[in-house]
Amino acid sequence: MPCPSSSGSSDPYCIVKIDDEAIIRTATVWKTLSPFWGEEYEVHLQPTFHSISIYVMDEDALSRDDVIGKVCITRDMLAEHPKGYSGWVSLSEVDPDEEVQGEIHLRVEVLGSQGGRRLRCTVLEARDLARKDRNGASDPFVRVRYNGKAQESTVVKKSCYPRWNETFEFELAEPAGEKLCVEVWDWDLVGRNDFLGKVVFSGRGLEAAGQEEGWFRLRPDKSKPREDECRGSLGSLQLQVRLRDETVLPTHCYQPLVQLLCQEVKLGCQQDGHVHLVTLLDETTTAECRQEVAINLVKLFLGQGLVKEFLDLLFKLELAKPCEPNTLFRSNSLASKSMESFLKVTGMPYLHAVLGPTITRVFEEKKYVEMDPGKVEIKDVGCSGLHRVQTEGEVIEQGCQHLQSYMGELLDAIVKSAPVCPPIIRAAFRQLFQRVGERFPQHQVGLRRGMDRGQMGTPPGHMVGSPLGHGGSPPGAGCRGTAGPCCTQTGAGSQPHVPGASMYAVPRDVPRWDRPSHVSPRLGRPQHAKFVAITSFLCLRFFSPAIMTPKLFHLRETHADARTSRTLLLLAKAIQMVGNMEPAAGRAKEAWLAPLLPALQQGIAQMKDFIARLVGTEEEEEEGEGRLLDPPTTVVKEGLLFVHKTQGKGPLLAAAAKKLHFCLTREALSFGKGPGAEHSGAIALADILAAEKVEEKSFGSAHVMQVVYVGAGGRQETAYLQCKCVNELNQWLSALRKVCGNNPGVLRAYHPGVYRGDKWSCCHQRERTGLGCDRTRHGVTLQAWSDPLDPAAEAQRLFRHLQGLRGPLR
């Protein structure tokens, strides 16, 4: 990217807009011209959406953020790429005349007979116009052009939802070849007026139709020649966008498919000679869509209460293949992807509870941690007048102490978490532990079996299946198609044990640390296979990726800076080596990790003890262990919100102009003074009619939402709640829409402004209970791991996937 300032760097972030409405803001990446975000979102859109725009911004603490450039992808472009649009796209300059939005309500008709016909254009109203003035609104007027003549409407001050109800007439040109152009402008007292968009009608089309009426989308002015000199000079953005246009039928329509899958899972491997549909899915599904199929299957069987049986079937099928203990579940098979998705769906609160305190400590302390001599930065230490330069050894020793402190705290948290680990996860790991033990009995102890990784092509120091296998490259730089940052593909050149691979006996007089790098002293032991099978998922695919990129697992709201990122990388590497059940620091490439050997060996012992406790419970499994428990009192979202004071009654409106703690459950939106305080009031979910955004000019903030509900006495009330950023705003709106979207009384239109004095600030309508001036957006939501299960939607996606596999399945 170009450098917009004299500092030689930039602080870039992205704003994602759907039809000019900001939906997502990425985290800022500080002081770089080549940022990496790696953030992934899934947005449920309105069926009528037109385009997706991504603006690359430069954050500035002292003034307004600068716009570096933008990328616009239309719905038609996405339709041409059913498997997704992927690649580098050049940023284009933002042209004010192309930054238009909104719709205008027009009625155009041809009057009279031959010889004296007239063209009448009635301009009724407009909605969601672009905000051009500093007050967060515009002063719009309409200019109607036809056959060389122009007429203008009155100016509506401070409104993006103007109502004109004005009529303009022209003599119809013969022949009717002229075009009718309706332009919307923002009136300015000083300077030129700002263009807000236009609609063009064909004269012949109007003559043939006689009359047209409706809402028409405003278009940019394409008549001006566009200079492409800046295209490419503003930099490029790499992205992946996929539009999935699907129609979900009623649940009973998918019962034959669901029953077939459930019957197969219940019978397990007892069907001799029967080819499993799950097996066919594993064999015929390509790597690029295996993650999606896995998450669909996991959610489907969670809804059916059969996720344990489903995972157990995958474990059996995977273990029936030729495999070695040290390569178990390291590939991107359906079993590996399904277990990874299962952990994310059911274990995110557990992950936050275990990793949260340590991650927060690393971010707050910002200590310098480095153990690689090639990357050590020498710095001055001491008080004023007594400065001295730290030696390389002192820096490494200090970094080792910090890293051991973080690792010790994290391992203690993991060990203590066994009793609070969700029962459904414990049950799945218990099954996995048992199946691997049956596949590799403990009495098979003898020579250590390993692979000469130099012969197989794996560089020394690379951990098979490790997300660090790219040599410390940015998370996600070498892998795609996963919701998290972990690169779960097998490490470069790694393969299962094959005939001809060497077998090694380790001499007794060779110290453990000096063994050849190709010998696996612990992984080769079958008695360790059961533990490594658990840690291959829990550590390598769950804990370590979250440690390395906490922003992508919602552990932090921002990306780590360079120093913190390096500390997290080393901490993730340490947890991976513990999960591998071998101190891998003896490998030539990572010999500088030797000082961590005692801590790693102690961590391995702790991890084995933790796994033994995790899977060692003998109590009877509860009936709900196979189902994702979701009681009505489960908290969907909670946090502090500022309540704006407006006209109205009720406990919430009376307690306005202050911050309150809000808690959204499956039953109500309650509020109180703090997280632990008694709730002072609540709004039943059945009474909520809409959850929408509020115009920026209403309260001087773009992050205010309104919750429209039925108050006491059946009167419609509105609460205005301010969030701290655009992401929190959309998360709250999404959560509210998901739990209230099926309410029978939801509104179809609303007022994006506030009622002050005797009129609405948005459209200047005086009737308080009148029809709203903008459409509600109940269907626009962000997907989250905590979303309630939707069996029909998952079944529809599986059915669509199977339709695409009809040829291979036959």
C-alpha positions in Angstrom: 0.0 0.0 0.0 1.1 3.6 -0.5 2.2 5.6 2.6 -0.4 8.3 3.3 1.7 10.1 5.9 5.3 11.3 6.3 6.0 8.7 9.0 6.8 6.1 6.3 4.1 3.6 7.5 0.4 3.3 8.0 -2.1 2.0 10.5 -4.6 0.2 8.2 -7.9 -1.4 8.9 -10.9 -2.3 6.7 -14.6 -1.4 6.8 -16.9 -3.9 5.1 -20.2 -2.4 3.9 -23.2 -4.2 2.5 -25.1 -1.8 0.2 -23.3 1.1 1.9 -24.2 0.0 5.5 -21.1 -0.7 7.6 -21.3 -4.3 9.0 -17.7 -5.1 10.0 -14.6 -3.3 11.0 -11.4 -5.3 11.2 -8.7 -4.7 13.8 -6.1 -2.1 13.1 -2.6 -3.4 12.1 -0.1 -0.8 13.4 2.8 0.7 11.5 2.9 -1.4 8.4 2.3 -1.0 4.6 1.7 -4.8 4.2 -1.0 -5.7 6.8 -2.3 -9.2 7.5 -5.7 -9.5 9.0 -6.8 -13.1 8.5 -10.3 -12.4 9.8 -13.2 -14.4 8.5 -16.9 -13.5 8.7 -20.2 -15.0 7.6 -23.1 -12.5 7.1 -26.7 -13.5 6.5 -27.9 -10.9 3.9 -31.2 -9.6 2.7 -32.3 -11.3 -0.6 -32.3 -7.9 -2.3 -28.7 -6.9 -1.6 -26.7 -5.5 -4.5 -23.0 -5.2 -3.6 -20.2 -5.6 -1.0 -17.7 -2.8 -0.6 -14.4 -3.0 1.4 -12.8 0.3 2.3 -9.1 0.3 3.4 -8.6 3.0 6.0 -5.7 4.6 7.7 -6.4 5.2 11.4 -5.4 8.6 12.7 -5.7 9.5 16.4 -5.7 13.3 15.9 -8.0 13.7 12.9 -10.5 11.9 10.7 -9.2 8.6 9.3 -8.0 8.7 5.8 -9.5 6.5 3.0 -6.7 4.7 1.2 -8.9 3.0 -1.4 -11.8 0.5 -1.9 -12.8 -2.7 -3.6 -16.4 -3.2 -4.7 -17.8 -6.6 -5.6 -21.3 -6.7 -7.1 -23.8 -9.5 -6.7 -23.5 -10.3 -10.4 -19.7 -10.7 -10.0 -20.3 -13.2 -7.2 -22.9 -15.1 -9.2 -20.2 -15.7 -11.9 -18.1 -17.4 -9.3 -20.3 -20.0 -7.5 -17.3 -21.5 -5.7 -16.2 -18.1 -4.4 -14.2 -15.1 -5.6 -10.6 -15.3 -4.5 -7.4 -13.4 -5.2 -5.7 -10.0 -5.2 -7.8 -7.1 -6.2 -6.4 -3.6 -6.9 -7.7 -0.8 -4.7 -9.5 2.0 -6.6 -9.8 5.6 -5.6 -13.0 6.7 -3.8 -14.9 9.1 -6.2 -17.5 11.2 -4.3 -19.9 11.0 -7.3 -19.8 7.2 -7.1 -20.4 7.1 -3.4 -24.2 7.1 -3.7 -26.8 5.1 -1.8 -30.5 4.9 -1.1 -33.7 4.7 -3.1 -36.3 7.1 -4.4 -40.0 6.6 -4.8 -41.3 7.8 -8.1 -44.4 7.7 -10.3 -43.9 8.4 -14.0 -46.8 8.4 -16.5 -47.7 9.4 -20.0 -50.9 11.5 -20.2 -53.1 12.7 -23.1 -53.6 11.4 -26.7 -51.7 11.8 -29.9 -50.8 15.4 -30.6 -50.9 16.7 -27.1 -49.3 14.1 -24.8 -47.5 15.1 -21.6 -45.0 13.3 -19.4 -45.7 13.6 -15.7 -43.1 12.7 -13.0 -44.3 12.6 -9.4 -41.4 12.6 -6.8 -42.8 11.2 -3.6 -40.0 10.4 -1.2 -36.5 9.0 -0.8 -34.8 6.9 1.9 -31.3 6.2 3.2 -29.6 8.9 1.1 -25.9 9.5 1.5 -24.8 11.7 4.4 -22.8 14.6 2.9 -22.9 17.3 5.6 -20.9 17.4 8.8 -24.1 17.2 10.9 -24.6 13.6 9.7 -27.4 14.4 7.2 -28.0 16.1 3.8 -30.2 18.8 2.4 -31.6 17.0 -0.6 -33.6 18.3 -3.5 -34.5 16.7 -6.9 -33.7 17.9 -10.3 -35.8 16.4 -13.2 -34.3 16.6 -16.7 -36.1 15.9 -19.9 -35.7 17.0 -23.5 -33.3 19.8 -22.7 -35.4 21.2 -19.8 -34.9 20.9 -16.1 -37.2 21.5 -13.0 -36.2 21.4 -9.4 -38.0 20.5 -6.2 -37.9 22.2 -2.9 -35.0 21.6 -0.5 -35.7 19.4 2.5 -33.2 20.4 5.3 -31.3 18.0 7.4 -32.9 14.7 6.2 -31.8 11.6 4.5 -35.4 10.4 4.4 -37.1 13.4 2.6 -40.7 13.6 1.5 -41.5 15.9 -1.4 -44.8 14.8 -3.0 -44.2 17.2 -5.9 -45.2 16.7 -9.5 -43.3 17.8 -12.7 -44.7 17.8 -16.2 -43.1 18.0 -19.6 -44.3 18.0 -23.2 -43.7 14.5 -24.6 -41.1 14.7 -27.4 -42.1 13.1 -30.7 -40.7 10.6 -31.4 -40.2 9.5 -27.7 -36.5 9.0 -27.9 -35.4 11.3 -25.1 -34.5 10.0 -21.7 -36.0 11.2 -18.4 -33.4 11.7 -15.8 -34.2 12.2 -12.1 -31.2 13.4 -10.1 -30.9 13.9 -6.3 -28.5 16.5 -5.0 -27.4 17.8 -1.6 -27.8 21.6 -1.4 -24.9 23.6 0.0 -25.0 27.2 0.8 -21.2 27.6 0.2 -19.5 25.6 -2.6 -21.0 23.2 -5.2 -23.9 20.9 -4.5 -23.1 17.3 -3.8 -24.4 14.5 -6.1 -26.5 11.9 -4.4 -27.5 9.7 -7.3 -29.9 9.4 -10.2 -32.4 7.3 -12.0 -32.8 7.2 -15.8 -35.9 6.2 -17.7 -36.1 5.4 -21.4 -38.7 7.5 -23.3 -39.8 4.6 -25.5 -40.1 2.3 -22.5 -42.3 4.9 -20.7 -44.5 5.3 -23.8 -45.0 1.6 -24.1 -45.7 1.0 -20.4 -47.9 4.1 -19.9 -47.1 4.3 -16.2 -44.3 3.1 -13.8 -44.3 3.5 -10.0 -42.1 2.1 -7.3 -38.9 2.4 -5.4 -35.9 2.9 -7.7 -32.2 2.4 -6.6 -30.1 5.5 -7.1 -27.2 5.0 -9.4 -23.8 6.8 -9.7 -23.0 9.2 -12.5 -21.1 7.1 -15.1 -21.2 9.8 -17.7 -17.9 11.3 -16.6 -14.7 9.8 -18.0 -12.9 7.8 -15.2 -9.2 8.1 -14.9 -7.5 4.7 -14.2 -4.1 6.1 -13.4 -4.6 5.5 -9.7 -5.7 1.9 -10.1 -2.9 -0.3 -9.0 -0.9 2.6 -7.4 -3.1 2.4 -4.2 -2.1 -1.2 -3.5 -4.0 -4.4 -3.6 -6.2 -6.4 -1.2 -6.3 -10.2 -1.1 -9.7 -11.5 -0.2 -12.0 -14.5 -0.4 -15.7 -13.9 -0.9 -18.4 -16.5 -1.5 -22.1 -16.0 -2.0 -24.2 -18.9 -0.9 -27.8 -18.4 -2.2 -29.9 -21.0 -0.6 -33.6 -21.7 0.1 -34.3 -23.6 3.3 -37.5 -25.7 3.2 -39.5 -26.8 6.2 -37.7 -29.3 8.4 -39.9 -32.3 7.5 -38.7 -32.0 3.9 -35.2 -33.2 5.0 -36.3 -36.0 7.2 -35.4 -38.8 4.7 -31.8 -37.6 4.5 -31.5 -36.9 8.3 -33.0 -40.3 9.1 -30.5 -42.1 6.8 -27.6 -40.3 8.4 -28.8 -41.0 11.9 -29.5 -44.7 11.2 -26.0 -45.1 9.8 -24.4 -43.4 12.8 -26.5 -45.5 15.3 -25.5 -48.7 13.7 -21.8 -47.7 13.5 -19.5 -50.2 12.0 -21.9 -53.1 12.6 -23.1 -53.1 9.0 -20.9 -55.7 7.4 -20.3 -55.0 3.7 -22.2 -51.7 3.9 -20.6 -48.6 2.4 -21.2 -45.7 4.7 -22.5 -42.4 3.4 -20.2 -40.7 5.8 -17.3 -42.7 4.3 -18.3 -41.6 0.8 -18.4 -38.0 2.0 -14.9 -38.3 3.3 -13.6 -39.9 0.1 -15.3 -37.6 -2.4 -15.3 -34.2 -0.6 -12.5 -32.0 -1.8 -10.2 -30.3 0.7 -11.5 -26.8 -0.1 -15.0 -27.7 1.1 -14.3 -30.4 3.7 -14.3 -27.8 6.5 -17.8 -26.7 5.6 -19.1 -30.2 5.3 -17.6 -31.1 8.7 -19.3 -28.2 10.4 -22.6 -29.0 8.8 -22.4 -32.6 9.9 -21.4 -31.6 13.5 -24.2 -29.2 13.9 -26.8 -31.6 12.4 -25.8 -34.4 14.8 -25.7 -32.0 17.7 -29.3 -31.1 17.0 -30.2 -34.8 16.8 -28.3 -35.7 20.0 -26.0 -38.1 18.2 -22.7 -36.1 17.9 -20.9 -38.7 20.2 -21.9 -41.5 17.9 -21.0 -39.5 14.8 -17.5 -38.7 16.1 -17.1 -42.3 17.3 -17.9 -43.6 13.8 -15.3 -41.2 12.3 -12.7 -42.4 14.8 -13.3 -46.0 13.9 -13.1 -45.3 10.2 -10.0 -43.3 10.6 -8.3 -45.9 12.8 -9.2 -48.7 10.3 -6.9 -47.1 7.8 -3.1 -47.9 7.8 -1.6 -45.4 10.3 1.1 -45.0 12.8 0.7 -43.6 16.4 2.8 -40.5 15.6 0.6 -39.5 12.6 -2.8 -40.0 14.1 -5.4 -37.3 13.1 -2.6 -35.1 11.7 -4.2 -34.9 8.1 -7.1 -32.9 6.9 -9.5 -35.9 6.9 -13.2 -35.5 7.7 -12.6 -36.9 11.2 -10.0 -34.3 11.9 -12.1 -31.4 10.5 -15.2 -32.6 12.3 -13.5 -32.9 15.7 -11.9 -29.4 15.2 -15.3 -27.9 14.3 -16.9 -29.8 17.3 -14.4 -28.1 19.7 -15.2 -24.7 18.3 -18.9 -25.1 18.4 -19.1 -26.6 21.9 -15.9 -25.3 23.6 -15.5 -21.6 23.0 -16.6 -20.5 26.5 -14.3 -23.2 28.0 -11.4 -21.9 25.8 -12.0 -18.4 27.0 -12.0 -19.4 30.6 -8.8 -21.4 30.3 -6.7 -19.1 28.1 -8.2 -15.7 28.9 -6.3 -14.7 32.0 -2.9 -15.7 30.5 -3.5 -14.0 27.2 -4.7 -10.8 29.0 -1.5 -10.9 31.1 0.7 -11.2 28.0 -1.0 -8.2 26.3 -0.9 -6.0 29.4 2.7 -6.7 30.5 4.2 -6.4 26.9 7.5 -8.0 28.1 10.3 -8.7 25.7 10.6 -12.5 25.2 13.1 -13.9 22.8 15.2 -17.1 22.9 16.5 -17.2 19.3 20.1 -15.7 19.3 19.5 -14.6 15.7 16.6 -12.4 16.7 17.8 -11.0 20.1 17.7 -7.2 20.4 20.3 -5.8 22.8 19.1 -2.9 24.9 20.3 -0.6 27.7 19.3 -1.3 31.3 19.8 0.4 34.6 19.0 3.8 36.1 20.1 7.2 35.0 23.9 7.5 34.8 24.4 3.8 35.3 23.3 2.4 32.0 24.9 -0.8 30.7 24.2 -3.0 27.8 22.6 -6.3 28.4 24.4 -9.3 27.0 22.8 -11.7 24.7 22.8 -14.4 27.3 21.1 -12.1 29.8 18.3 -11.2 27.3 17.7 -14.9 26.5 17.7 -15.9 30.2 15.3 -13.2 31.0 13.0 -14.1 28.1 13.2 -17.8 29.1 12.0 -16.9 32.6 9.1 -14.8 31.3 8.1 -17.6 28.9 8.3 -20.3 31.6 6.1 -18.1 33.8 3.5 -17.8 31.1 3.7 -21.5 30.3 3.5 -22.5 33.9 0.4 -20.3 34.5 -1.3 -21.6 31.4 -0.6 -25.3 32.1 -1.9 -24.9 35.7 -5.1 -23.4 34.2 -5.4 -26.3 31.8 -4.8 -29.0 34.5 -7.4 -27.4 36.9 -9.9 -27.1 34.1 -10.7 -30.8 33.8 -13.8 -30.7 36.1 -15.3 -27.7 34.3 -14.6 -29.0 30.7 -18.1 -29.4 29.0 -19.4 -32.9 29.5 -20.0 -33.3 25.8 -16.3 -32.7 25.1 -15.2 -35.0 27.8 -17.4 -37.8 26.5 -16.0 -37.3 23.0 -12.4 -37.4 24.3 -13.2 -40.5 26.4 -14.3 -42.3 23.3 -11.3 -41.3 21.3 -9.0 -42.4 24.2 -10.6 -45.8 24.2 -10.6 -46.3 20.4 -6.9 -45.4 20.1 -6.1 -47.7 23.0 -7.8 -50.6 21.3 -6.0 -49.8 18.0 -2.6 -49.6 19.7 -2.5 -51.9 22.7 0.1 -51.1 25.4 1.8 -54.5 25.2 3.4 -53.6 21.9 6.6 -52.2 23.4 9.9 -52.6 21.7 12.2 -50.7 19.4 11.2 -47.1 18.9 9.9 -46.7 15.4 10.4 -43.5 13.6 10.9 -42.0 10.2 14.0 -40.5 8.7 12.4 -37.2 8.1 15.4 -36.1 6.1 14.6 -38.8 3.6 10.9 -38.0 3.7 11.5 -34.3 3.0 10.5 -32.7 6.3 12.9 -29.9 7.3 14.4 -30.4 10.7 12.5 -28.7 13.4 9.1 -28.8 11.7 6.3 -30.3 13.7 4.0 -32.5 11.7 0.6 -30.9 11.5 1.7 -27.9 13.5 0.3 -24.5 12.6 3.9 -23.2 12.9 5.0 -25.5 10.1 5.4 -22.5 7.8 8.4 -21.2 9.6 6.6 -18.5 11.5 4.7 -17.1 8.6 1.5 -15.2 9.4 -1.3 -17.4 10.5 -3.4 -18.3 7.6 -0.8 -17.3 5.0 -0.3 -20.9 3.9 -3.8 -22.3 4.4 -7.3 -21.5 3.5 -10.7 -22.8 4.2 -10.6 -22.9 8.0 -12.5 -20.7 10.4 -9.5 -20.3 12.7 -5.9 -19.5 12.1 -4.5 -23.0 12.5 -3.0 -24.6 9.4 -4.0 -28.2 9.9 -2.5 -29.5 6.8 0.2 -32.1 7.2 3.7 -30.5 7.5 5.8 -30.2 4.3 6.7 -33.6 3.1 5.4 -35.5 6.1 3.9 -38.9 5.4 2.6 -41.9 7.4 5.1 -44.7 8.1 5.6 -46.7 4.9 7.4 -50.0 4.3 11.1 -49.3 4.1 11.1 -46.5 6.6 14.0 -47.0 9.1 13.6 -48.3 12.6 16.0 -47.1 15.2 17.2 -48.4 18.6 18.6 -45.6 20.7 21.9 -46.4 22.4 21.8 -46.0 26.2 24.9 -43.9 26.3 23.4 -41.2 24.1 21.8 -38.4 26.2 18.2 -37.8 25.5 18.9 -34.3 24.3 21.5 -35.4 21.8 19.5 -38.1 20.0 19.2 -37.8 16.3 16.4 -35.5 15.2 14.7 -38.3 13.2 14.1 -40.4 16.3 10.8 -40.1 18.1 11.5 -41.3 21.6 8.1 -40.8 22.9 5.6 -40.6 20.0 6.8 -44.1 18.8 5.5 -45.7 22.0 2.0 -47.1 21.6 1.2 -46.3 25.2 1.6 -42.6 24.4 -0.7 -42.8 21.3 -3.9 -42.4 23.4 -2.6 -39.2 25.0 -1.2 -37.8 21.7 -4.5 -38.4 20.0 -6.2 -36.1 22.6 -3.5 -33.4 22.4 -3.4 -33.4 18.6 -6.9 -31.9 18.8 -6.9 -30.0 22.1 -3.4 -28.5 21.9 -2.5 -28.4 18.2 -5.9 -27.5 16.7 -7.6 -25.6 19.6 -5.3 -24.1 22.3 -2.3 -23.2 20.2 -4.1 -21.4 17.3 -6.0 -19.4 19.9 -2.8 -18.5 21.7 -1.1 -17.5 18.5 -4.0 -15.3 17.1 -6.4 -14.5 20.0 -8.2 -11.9 17.9 -9.6 -14.6 15.6 -10.9 -16.6 18.6 -12.5 -13.4 20.2 -10.1 -13.5 23.1 -9.0 -9.9 22.2 -10.6 -7.1 20.3 -7.3 -6.1 18.6 -4.4 -7.8 17.0 -1.2 -8.1 19.0 1.8 -5.8 18.3 5.1 -7.2 17.0 6.5 -7.8 20.5 3.4 -9.4 22.0 2.9 -11.4 18.8 6.4 -12.9 19.2 5.7 -13.8 22.8 2.4 -15.5 21.8 4.1 -17.4 19.0 6.8 -18.8 21.4 4.1 -19.7 24.0 2.0 -21.5 21.3 5.1 -23.4 20.2 5.8 -24.5 23.7 2.2 -25.7 24.1 2.5 -27.6 20.8 5.6 -29.4 22.0 3.9 -30.3 25.2 1.0 -31.6 23.1 3.4 -33.6 21.0 4.5 -35.4 24.2 8.2 -35.0 23.3 10.7 -32.2 23.9 11.3 -31.3 20.3 13.9 -28.7 21.1 16.7 -31.2 20.3 16.1 -30.7 16.6 18.8 -28.7 14.9 16.7 -25.8 13.8 15.3 -25.1 17.2 18.3 -26.0 19.4 17.9 -22.6 21.1 14.8 -23.9 22.9 17.1 -26.2 24.9 16.7 -24.1 28.1 13.0 -24.9 28.1 13.6 -28.7 28.3 12.9 -29.1 32.0 9.7 -27.0 31.8 8.6 -28.9 28.8 9.1 -32.3 30.5 7.2 -31.1 33.5 4.5 -29.8 31.2 4.2 -33.2 29.5 3.7 -34.9 32.9 1.0 -32.3 33.8 -0.7 -32.7 30.4 -0.8 -36.5 30.8 -2.3 -36.1 34.3 -4.8 -33.7 32.9 -5.9 -36.1 30.1 -6.1 -39.0 32.6 -8.5 -37.0 34.7 -10.4 -35.7 31.7 -11.2 -39.1 30.3 -10.9 -41.2 33.5 -14.4 -40.5 35.0 -16.4 -43.6 35.4 -19.8 -42.1 36.3 -22.7 -42.9 34.0 -23.1 -40.6 31.1 -26.0 -38.3 31.3 -28.7 -38.4 28.7 -27.8 -34.9 27.5 -24.1 -35.7 26.9 -24.6 -36.2 23.2 -26.5 -32.9 22.7 -25.4 -29.3 23.0 -27.2 -28.2 26.1 -28.8 -24.8 25.7 -31.1 -24.0 28.6 -33.5 -21.0 28.2 -31.4 -19.0 30.8 -28.2 -19.2 28.7 -26.7 -15.8 28.2 -26.6 -14.9 24.5 -24.8 -11.6 25.0 -24.1 -9.2 27.8 -22.2 -5.9 28.3 -22.3 -2.3 29.3 -24.4 0.1 27.1 -25.1 3.8 27.5 -28.9 4.6 27.6 -29.9 7.8 25.9 -32.6 9.8 27.4 -35.7 10.4 25.2 -39.4 11.0 25.6 -41.1 8.0 27.0 -42.0 6.0 30.1 -40.9 2.8 31.8 -38.1 1.6 34.0 -35.5 1.7 31.2 -36.4 5.1 29.9 -36.6 6.5 33.4 -33.0 5.3 34.1 -31.6 6.9 31.0 -28.5 9.0 30.4 -26.3 6.4 32.2 -24.5 3.2 31.6 -26.2 0.0 32.5 -25.3 -3.7 32.2 -27.5 -5.5 29.7 -27.9 -9.2 29.6 -29.7 -11.0 26.7 -31.0 -14.5 27.2 -33.5 -16.7 25.4 -36.3 -15.1 27.5 -35.6 -11.4 28.0 -33.3 -8.4 27.7 -32.6 -7.5 31.3 -30.6 -4.6 32.7 -29.0 -3.6 36.0 -26.2 -1.5 37.5 -23.5 -4.1 37.0 -22.8 -7.8 36.1 -23.4 -9.0 39.6 -26.1 -6.6 40.6 -29.8 -7.3 40.8 -31.7 -6.7 37.6 -33.7 -3.4 37.8 -35.9 -4.3 34.8 -36.4 -6.4 31.7 -38.0 -6.5 28.3 -39.5 -9.8 27.4 -38.3 -11.1 24.0 -41.9 -11.6 22.9 -42.5 -7.9 23.2 -39.6 -6.8 21.0 -40.7 -5.5 17.6 -37.4 -4.4 16.0 -33.7 -3.9 16.6 -32.2 -1.3 14.2 -29.5 1.3 13.8 -30.0 5.0 14.6 -28.9 7.9 12.4 -25.6 9.4 13.5 -27.1 12.9 13.7 -29.7 11.9 16.3 -27.1 11.5 19.2 -23.9 12.5 17.5 -22.7 8.9 17.3 -22.8 6.2 14.6 -22.9 3.4 17.1 -26.4 3.8 18.6 -29.1 1.1 18.2 -32.8 1.2 19.0 -34.9 -1.5 20.5 -38.6 -1.1 19.7 -40.9 -3.0 22.1 -44.4 -3.1 23.6 -44.3 -1.4 26.9 -46.8 -1.2 29.8 -50.4 -0.7 28.7 -49.6 -2.0 25.1 -47.9 1.3 24.1 -45.0 1.1 21.7 -41.8 2.3 23.3 -38.2 2.7 22.0 -34.9 2.4 23.9 -31.8 4.0 22.4 -28.6 2.2 23.5 -25.1 3.3 22.5 -22.3 0.8 21.8 -18.6 1.6 21.8 -17.8 0.6 18.2 -19.4 -0.6 15.0 -18.5 -4.3 15.7 -20.2 -4.2 19.1 -23.2 -2.5 17.5 -23.6 -5.1 14.9 -23.1 -8.0 17.3 -25.9 -6.7 19.5 -28.2 -6.2 16.6 -27.4 -9.6 15.3 -28.0 -11.3 18.6 -31.3 -9.5 19.1 -32.5 -10.3 15.6 -31.7 -14.0 16.0 -33.7 -14.4 19.1 -36.6 -12.1 18.1 -36.8 -12.6 14.3 -39.7 -15.0 14.5 -41.9 -12.8 16.7 -45.3 -12.4 15.1 -45.5 -8.6 15.6 -42.1 -7.6 14.2 -42.2 -4.3 12.3 -41.6 -4.0 8.6 -40.7 -0.3 8.7 -39.2 1.9 11.4 -37.9 5.4 12.0 -34.0 5.6 12.0 -34.2 9.0 13.8 -35.7 10.1 17.1 -39.0 11.8 17.9 -38.1 15.3 19.3 -40.5 18.1 19.9 -43.3 17.4 17.5 -41.7 15.5 14.6 -39.3 12.7 13.7 -35.7 13.9 13.0 -35.3 11.5 10.0 -38.3 12.2 7.8 -39.9 15.2 9.7 -43.2 13.3 9.9 -45.3 14.7 12.8 -47.4 11.6 13.5 -45.5 9.7 16.2 -47.1 6.3 15.6 -47.1 6.7 11.8 -45.5 4.2 9.4 -41.7 4.2 9.5 -39.7 5.8 6.7 -37.1 2.9 6.3 -37.2 -0.8 6.0 -36.3 -3.1 8.9 -33.4 -5.5 8.4 -34.4 -8.5 10.5 -32.5 -10.9 8.1 -29.1 -9.2 8.4 -27.1 -11.1 11.0 -23.5 -12.2 11.7 -22.8 -15.9 12.2 -21.3 -16.8 15.5 -20.2 -20.1 17.1 -22.8 -19.6 19.8 -25.7 -19.4 17.3 -28.7 -21.7 18.1 -28.7 -24.8 16.0 -30.7 -24.8 12.8 -31.2 -28.4 11.6 -33.1 -27.5 8.5 -30.3 -25.1 7.3 -27.6 -27.7 8.0 -29.6 -30.4 6.2 -30.1 -28.2 3.2 -26.4 -27.5 2.9 -25.6 -31.2 3.1 -28.3 -32.0 0.5 -26.9 -29.4 -1.8 -23.4 -30.8 -1.3 -24.6 -34.3 -2.0 -26.3 -33.1 -5.2 -22.9 -31.9 -6.5 -21.5 -35.3 -5.8 -24.0 -37.4 -7.7 -21.5 -38.4 -10.3 -18.8 -39.6 -7.9 -21.3 -41.3 -5.6 -22.7 -43.3 -8.5 
